[in-house]
Amino acid sequence: MVAVVLGVAAAALLVSQAALLARVIAGAIGGQNLAELRHPLGLLAAVVVGRALVAAGFELSGRRAAGRLMRDLRARLGEHVLRARPTGLRDRRAGELVTAAVQGVDALEAYFARYLPQTILAVVVPLLLVAWVLPRDLAAGIVLLVTVPLVPVFMVLIGRAARASSERRLRTLSRLGAHFVDVVRGLETLRAHDRDGEQAATLAKVGEAYRRETMATLRVAFLSALVLELCAMLGTALVAATVGIQLAEGHLSLRTGLAVLILAPELYQPIRQLGARFHAGADGLAAAGTILAVLDEPVAVRAPARPRPAPDPAVAALVLDDVTVSYPGRGRPVLAAVSLRLEPGERVALVGASGEGKTTLAALVLRLLDPESGAVRCDGIDLRDVDPVAWRRRLAWVPQRPTIFAATLEDNVRLGAPDAPEAAVCAAISAAALDPVVDSLPDGAATRIGEGGRRLSAGEAQRVALARAFLRDAPLLVLDEPTAHLDAETARLVGAALERLTAGRTTLLVAHNTELAAGADRVVELTPDGLRAWSLREGAAAKAAAAGAAA
């Protein structure tokens, strides 16, 4: 709305400036002195200052609106990925999403700060100028009415080619970014297999494709500028010829003719600028299409409009009731009508072959995923009626491959409880058997780890994840194969820490390690035919009774 108001004001000031300038020039030619022209000159100076202020306000309003929109779009994308689809976007590469969210959204600034406001000027200015010219010079007004529409026609024709070229360019840039991320992540593996040279050649090939697409986009932009300038030049020349003929024949006053000649180039200028600024925002439009496609993807976790209070798994059973989950591209559901009950304080080990849905079942408990059918309930409350964030405050998660962020070790431990006191952090570090790691660091727990800092081994990272769980002190634990990929000694240390962590807490332990599962109260095997469960406590009690009878 601000841009519309300022656009109308800019057009009105432009007409006033042309009329006043024509008045001054015609007066000077007619023999008027400076004193006689003082009043129109003062008005002309005021109009010039007014145009400058309006132009500045026009630019500022566009940039502020663009900034708000860019922040909103990035926030919506982050909200969608982190909250609505916390398990990730399985069919999209990280590099493509990063390219769209960073360079793509940045390119939108040109579209919203320049192109859209310029669209308003391109509509308002020609209409007002033609409306002013027609009653004063009908012949010139007709020439303008005929020639001005030719500029948008050519602009639309060339704009289609420009948009297609920009979309191809963005796809190539996204492919380059995604491939570069993959290469950086797997650089050690590529070096080990002597394949780094081939990947460098692939990056060079994709980079060359991006260069070609960029040059093609620039060629279209230059062609657009040439056509628009040619149309504007021919239109202005026709108006000048019309005005000149009328002046020579005495059918037009010098003052009116000068005003029309001054306004003619200004009439084409907003439309020419519109064509030039369209190319600046075309990349942003292409990126916006990618981001909006992500936002249109169905959510994996729904937050209720009126959430119920989160139940407490420390006092109520957690029940999975006939839950079914499937992923696109798989012939059968990962989980089909699976039911499981976890009593308060019970430790349940979930075992099964790879791909049978153990991690998916854990994601249901974590509310990183909602079932297609069935329900996950606690204390009789369907967790879909509970705010996912409020439910996750009731639990702690130790994943198979924990993420270590580029921060201090202490900050990494505080991930689940940022406001925890120093003493609680130290206690969590000790409980997770992380003290030897802290002692080996140059600045102790204040040492920066992760990307750009001291790298941790798999076992050290696993103990950081355990320290997070100790610090969080939640009544429900979800442990996803916490000793996988660890050597025997590290697995023993982690296993001992797990014994301390799970004591008195409801625990779902996803395990391949039979020794780790042996500490559970009950083992549940996930098979293609469903669940098969047995109690380790009952088995141990039976063995002890048999041994006593034999003695």
Buried (B, 14 or more C-beta within 10 A) or exposed (E): EBBEBBBBBBBBBBBBBBBBBBBBBBBEEEEBEEEEBEEBBEBBEBBBEBBEEBBEBBBEBBBEBBEEBBEEBBEBBEEBBEBBBBBEBEEBBBBBBBBBBEBBBEBBBBBBBBBBBBBBBBBBBBBBBBEBBBEBBEBBBBBBEEBBEBBBEBBEEBBEBBBBBBBBBBBBBBBBBBBBBBBEEBEEEBEEEEEBEEBEEBBEEBBEBBEEBBEBBEEBBEBBBEBBBEBBEEBBEBBBEBBEEBBEEEEBBBBBBBBBBBBBBBBBBBBBBBBBBBBBBBBBBBBBEBBEEBBEBEEBBBBEEEBBEBBEBBEBBBBBBEBBBBEEEEEEBBBBEBEBBBBBBBBBBBBBEEEBBBBBBBBBBBBBBBBEEBBBBBBEBEBBBBBBEBBBBBBBBBBBEBEBEEBBBBBBBBBBBEEBEEEBBBBBBBBBBBBEBBEEBEEBBEBBBBEEBBEBEBBBBBBBBBBBBBBBBBBBBBBBBBBBEBEEEBBBBBBEBBEEBBEEBBBBBBBBBEEBBEBBBBBBBBEEEEBEEEEBEEEEEEEEEEEEEEE
